[in-house]
Amino acid sequence: MPTLLVKNVPEDLMRELRKLKVELGCRTWAELLEKLVKLRSKDVIIIEKEDLEKMKRAVDKFLELRNIVTEKWSEGTVLEEIRRTRRHETEGSDIRC
């Protein structure tokens, strides 16, 4: 079996790789690499803490906007208006949802 030499890997990355190796039940680094290649990005989604915070802020802003729009309309809510609009769009078609 060929030898793989990796240099200059930051210590924090090595800690994460060691944890991942244990979590995936790999005995060798080659097994870990094989599993990572087989999983690929389509099966693994990594959300960093920064990304999570950005998502939370975006949801909060959306909810704030929803409340502002609902207040300006004075009758009904955004959700009710969307439902009413969808019913109106489907009344003329043969497709019923």
LINMOFEN-V891125 format. One record per run of one state. SS is the DSSP state (H for helix, E for strand, C for the rest). FROM is the first residue (numbers start at 0). LEN is the number of residues. If there is no record, write none. Layout:
<<SS FROM LEN> <SS FROM LEN>>
//
This chain:
<<C 0 10> <H 10 13> <C 23 5> <H 28 15> <C 43 5> <H 48 25> <C 73 4> <H 77 14> <C 91 6>>
//
